[in-house]
């Protein structure tokens, strides 16, 4: 019997959109109107090399016995009971509603293995819903966007992990795909539409399905025009895979190429140079920049290229802030290092600019390299591995709250309007980047300076240097007390 996965949740959270994406069909009708799906629908689905039967179910709401909604729920219940794994979707834009809590309670009682998905998490959207997800009692959610195909690799890893726990991993792969390695996708004949090209690139990203293999890290090489991005990638690959030259703006599409460095697997994306918005006038350049920004969204680590012969430019900092806003891990590669006369001055200028313009990313690695001659690449990829590990950091709730107690004792929250703020509890709600929920008596009154104090202490205590750290303030008591 095929490995079976059911998609479930309240109406209008994107179940049919996810069904269509994973089955590569448009069989399920998608509409903003709730309740379009009534019967359960089945299809053959694939996610990278995984293959499984997928069931789309009707939206579940509280309803009277015998009503149409109740009969729709009975159909959904049959699907859930026959599935090996259930994917419960919530809408990250609207947050946790009473129907989500109701349905999560039904799933917990059923004992069915569940993966919680927070849908519609494009960019930074959905952080509030992620912070509230503790109410459901189903563990940390996987942020995705079914419409845009974001987060599917995290979904892949969650399904693979749960299937291993069930002793059913092998059923997800046929013999021909079980140990498939990443392959090169040639985009040379697909230059017509930048957006279409990027979708094809992302759709072609294959993981190493063998859990014993090293994890594949997706890299985006970004920066202003003519920083040597394509030259670096050609040096890494040992071939002239990408067009280079002294003219700014040669690269137009975001080109993804898999490669191996020191036995570690990577997928590296070269991007078009990003100029400041006021200087972008041509339509094609706007598309190129949008394409580069999409590459940042889908990367795990971004390598931001500087020209080390010059002081850091304002646009360099703008790109760095965009990477941080997208929650990506980042390394600064100070390129053309062999041509720098005063090397200590160059490093000092870069570090000073980071301190003043990127204080939230203090400790970000700065690695001098020569992309043309291949110098400094060992250190660059050591930094990639380190920053990627930090970006994925998970900290137990017990450790967080022991640390929080020490911080509160050393520097209690200030009085606001004659009343002391009470910080009750803290928990990590996701990694990639590390994101935490802080439960406060009056969140709106917590000074920004005190929040910076906590985030700075968090970085120092748990070695979260060089990656974005997010803190979401929630009102309420300890939810687990």
Beta strands, then each sheet from edge to edge (+ up, - down):
strand 1: 4-8
strand 2: 41-47
strand 3: 50-56
strand 4: 85-91
strand 5: 114-119
strand 6: 142-143
strand 7: 217-223
strand 8: 255-261
strand 9: 264-270
strand 10: 301-307
strand 11: 329-335
strand 12: 366-368
strand 13: 415-416
strand 14: 419-420
strand 15: 423-430
strand 16: 435-440
strand 17: 470-475
sheet 1: 2+ 3- 1- 4- 5- 6-
sheet 2: 8+ 9- 7- 10- 11- 12-
sheet 3: 13+ 14-
sheet 4: 15+ 16- 17-
end
